Amino acid sequence: MTDCKEIVEHIVAHLRTVIPPGTEISTESRIVADLGLDSLAVMNFVMALEDEFDVSLTMDNLAQVETIADLAGTLAALINRVAE
């Protein structure tokens, strides 16, 4: 089982590679609106997370995601479902 705090750390590490240095990131940061990722950057970011956590994020999953906390919760649910 993976907890949300650990997932958030991984998400932030991935984001640091695609956003400008010094950009503030919190669990309430909105991935597109606050961090400025375009659609291509979002898709690359999502694919990297899918590879790292060995899950598949569907469009239905992503439709519910706005913030880093939302994404961490979605990933945790998928990871825990796969682990069962």
N, C-alpha and C positions, 0 to 999 in steps of 0.2 A: 504494500500500500504506500502511495506517495502522498504527502500532505501538500496543502496549498502553498505554504510558505516556501517549500523547496521548489515547487513549480514556478512560483513568482520569481525566484532567483534565476532559474533557467530562462524564463521569458525575458527578464531584464538583461541578462547576458547576451541573448540573441539580439535584442533591440539595440544594445550598445554598438553592435556592428553595422547597423543600418541608419541610425539617426545621428545628427550632428553632435560632436563632443560637447559636453557640458549641459546637454538638454536634461531638464529635471524629469524624473520618472517616479511615479508613485503608483500604488495599486489602483488609484482612482483616475489615473491618466487614461484619456480616451485614445485608443490606438491610432485612429485616423485623424480626428479633429485636433488633438493636443500634440501628437508626435509627428504629424504630417506625412505619414506613409502613404504613398500612392498605391494603386491597385496592384501593380507588379511587385512592389516591395512587400505588400501584405501577403500576396500569394507565396513569394519566396520564404517569407518569415513563417507562414503556416506550414509549408512543406518541411522546413527545417525542424519545427516542433513535432510534426508527425513522425519524422524519421527518428528524432531523439527519444520520443516517448512510445514509439511503435503503436500509434493509434491512427485512426482516420477521422479527420474533422469534415463532416458533411456541410453542405450549404445550410441545412436546417440548424446545425450546431452553431455555425458562424453567424447566422441571422440574429442570434440571441446575445452576441458578444459585442460590447462597446468598449469596456475598460479592461485593463490588465487583470483586475480581480475577477471579472466575468470570464475571461479566457482561462485563468487558473482554475476556477471552479468547473468549467466545462471539461478541461483536460483531466482534472482529478476524477470527475465522474466517469469519464471514458476509461481511464487507467484502472480505476477500481472495478469497473464492470468487466474489463478484460481479465483482471486478476482473479475473479470469482470462478 
